[in-house]
Amino acid sequence: MKVIASAKNDDLKRLNEIYKVLKKNDFGHLIEENTFFRKFPFLRNYKIENEEEFPDESVPLRVRKVLEELGPAYIKLGQMLSTRPDLVGLEIAEELQQLRDNTPVTPFDEMKEVIEEELDQPIENVYSYIDENPLGSASIGQVYKAKLKSTGEEIAIKVQKPNSRDIIESDIKIMKFLAKRIDKFISTTKSFNLPAIVSEFERSILKEINYLEEVMNMQNLENNFRNISYVRIPKAYVEYCGEKLITMELIKGVTVTDLIEGDYPHINKKAIANYGLKSYFKQIMIDGYFHADPHPGNLIVTQDNKLCYIDMGMMGILSDDFKENLAEFMLLLINGNTDNIIKQLIYMDIISQSQNTPELRADINDLLNLYYGAELKNMDGAMEDLLNAMIKNHIVLPNEFVMIGRGIALIEDTGKKLDPNFNAAVELKKLSRKIVINKYKPERLAKISLNYLLQLEHLAKDLPDTINNTISKLEEGNIEVKLKHEGIGQLINQLSISLILSSLIIGSSLAIIADAGPILFGFPILGLIGFVFSGVLGAYLVLINVMKR
């Protein structure tokens, strides 16, 4: 992003707003160290009107305050980072979990324009009634209760706030600019890999603000649970959906958050805890397509005691191989063997060989010693503790693995609050065994063998031509080896100057030894000039190297 010094430049104005918020929360150096302040240090730390100081507040708290003040895109960034303690650390991740979309409600007149634009017709043609007071409001969208004109059904409509995409795309552009420069100039932030974080966030948020992605997620999840009687997924009315609008079934019931805190005699809390456990494990272990954030607020118990998932803007996707490997890993974790657990993590590309350190092995051993020999019901929390052990050893984990670990922790925590005797480990072990056994069924082995045979056939067909081509190129001398040299140009320049410098020193020494020509201070002038020039050239070389460091 190129920031142009113009009062009308929106990016420059926004960058100035970000700087003020960062400085107010004692993070001004993040911009001061990587923008024009580097060239004009006297401009640093100027007093901002109504500036507040937070000398006693922790870094995680100040990070959360910054994100809250900067608005929707930054709140969403914080919410994403709250699920990635492996990137930002446990303390910051825990603090960011308190971020909420507590933004002002947008007036209905403005939202109505978006609805009609998405429907491409007057709102009265589709909905016979809309309650103008939203059921919920977040940073990006609002949800309203309404009725379909064609059927009279009560429905919910989720509408994106005006200009949300433009605002988010503009903020992402600035995030990229800042992340790249902060990562370049401030060494203490390099371990966070800020450009990679922003890129991952961009991919995530752009999917989330395209409501058609969520409609597809709803349909896929509904299809996966079509034969499960205790789970319900809201129906989407596709003909009345768009990139900024979802028309869906209105789910009446009690959120699991309210169920945990309140008294609802007609609801079997133990059964609901079991439904949540079975449905989530089905998603990650069987379907490979799972809700990315199964917290209690995203789960509703319907009037007929079914569990309903809502807010499906983000989903996790797992390959068949990963699901099978995950089942094997779960069994190893429950049975408790450090060597096998680490081998499985390496096999799954979750950690590398170089990360298999004595410190990591010791931490996993300590974890297993804590659980080993305990009753199976006391194994709850093992997955979360394992993630924390790897985070402690500075391992950046695959996003899907972190999502699974966090999801299991949420389901376990919710289950315990609903049912004191809740036991996730027994169900997990049962399901994992079933998957591992299925892996070695004859029909599956036959399918895999067929795939391997086809690959071998293709390899066998191509191998003679490949060998002939390689031999021909060797005979003709046409084999090319390409090497990439980083910084070789600078090295050659410095080497050339060094050779010239050496030649000058040798030549000057010979001129002095010859003792010929005009004399100054008892030495030949030609030799003295050579030494002076050599000294200047040598000082230049030293200065260049120091500046680069």
Steps between C-alpha positions, in 0.01 A plus 500: 500500500638841406395774739486840329541815707164654428233621741238327288675165506278258695783254562718772653214616724436143614872445561501812718199368697678169554813681618302703756332187640831312514677790669221546754550138600881524506558326167592811300850365436353240262438780251776736614767236433391418143358812332621852435564546875827313442625797296344765724545373858418843648137439396471194722288490814324828439218563746155394384204696633307312773768231504452235766781300654475135600824445695364216712317304231643184351601460136213255424243742640643791300498286183130429554425869558678593175301248297169607657565866422606437140167348401344197324795368296736517797243342735469212254880475485510480879232233506699292252821543703316396817487150349873500413700501825780334305544829311441767768552311827255374758461827692409712197274227358308473829458878520378521139227245577322789676462692175136547408326658202346775714453749216208744467184383326471628143157664429255276314461749212867446410470122535186500285698641207743206524212248515330641193828519311564131570141396418494723194139589580296689761514347846120470515503253210685240708424568868154574632644619831838600644566595862722808466660432839782250431521171688876550504763745378867436432782696341421375149130413497163505673226234531126577475185301559263495199230308312512364147223643288464185287451249786443704814792321672690680775856543387822681594693723263868571546605825333848641450549860611551760224858539371629220727703343219654834393599584857649156563692493171642846572607397851658179370704705252631711788559188714716353222698823468564522876567128545763497226684805634475403868634154417787660306610764751408366846689180578295415811188444288659266244407190701131584449535505116248785473472489116394133517245576773345779292490277190321224695259757643429642154410155368276435801316832514434521125332159519297610801365818339382306196171370639461255211789306656298467821194386304710225344633404844144474634397274213804273537454467876128434457582221253752343739242492782198400293479159674578628852174560686640701791677768288334777304653742250309815390362481149616769258258645244756520222282701262503786751872492583795698366853607588360738764172330592389164643135407534472198727277305731435670837614267778304542821656372817760560771868558440728257682654804673161577657442131570824483701412808704124450540246245619306325222325193648359392162851464349715194570842659549678165511353404162595837347860459621509157333349640178769767484776247557376245243414760235837676525703179494297389198601820322874471566544121492244382242399789273824702502283813480450674833369815665802721572359659817264271697476724806174493704371820338503330160291205624123520550274242665172498308152463646505130415835447680721486191843660475532764229826649366492864386749756361680285246712769337818297553543124473802270529572241229708182546622247243424129538865427583507769768179365661645150521832627635312715750310193626828314547646801679201520738542134593872552564423804717242312705727194539800718586835440322730796440709339223198391299322834548802694370545260206134547409528880524802490266321263261202739490735796423385676817857521627833452320795279593693807615220587743526159665711646782577355846299788648189407299534133591537590867189720493293228330632244750394725789157536341454125456623427851227732625230302317649151477340253735207732570147394432399573143253765615796707625656517150288802405727793418791287376474634144503862615794433733692338215443805279625724780811282539582541130429875516737526797768351274436769234338265247274673247219253443283440191180704519269196476680322786462806725132531403440134590680535833307813588170342387555192715587723798178702448285186473662351812456820700137542389425133574644523852285806575187321380580160653751450787546136391571595138762269344645603165794258502285184487309620192820621334674166559201305368478710183876499440514119523215470253681725249832314540326163452323632188838609366605137469178358359557293185287724279696810602836326458387382157409859405838632618683217322320585177607864530861397558489259204375778273781729616757223444357437154538868407853501643596186307367649174687829544826356640663382169442836329629687807819288511561537124454878515739529795769285331468699174548828684806361681655386170435839339616692808164672533441433870467838668550565871338818626635658818346795680749730673363738760694827517773379261509836319588690816763240588667535158509881530659484845750237380597721203558801729706280737724385212550860385579597860757220532662602170526864615661401828756275325573764234540776759735280703715436190509875422625578851761223489624630161567842665463681166321818393402811707538463878257619775570445872780269399277271286431488126182702422363231265514236777334735756213583259442127446484430875262794565266385223520141628407620851196691372385200292547262795300729732221508239485119490481475881228768518286323237516169692416667833196678350368171354514335838 
